[in-house]
């Protein structure tokens, strides 16, 4: 489990298969800002966190706490990858 918010932001971005530029463009932030946040050189802004939560609400709780509530639809990118692999493999 990721300890740092910056790591969870990167996990979401990578889990979506987006590079920094594509992710930044979708969020209305500069690529450099995202790079600095992911490297821990800058704190994530409220605007960035809200934008991620609005666009991917299934990750909102995990993004802020590092915890999941699957029964409430609050998952992590890892959980989603596992479920997608099960579907692809035909595993229940």
Secondary structure, 3 states (H helix, E strand, C coil): CCCCHHHHHHHHHHHCCCCHHHHHHHHCCCHHHHHHHHCCCCCCCHHHHHHHHHHCHHHHHHHHHCCCEHHHCECCHHHHHHHHHHHHHCCC
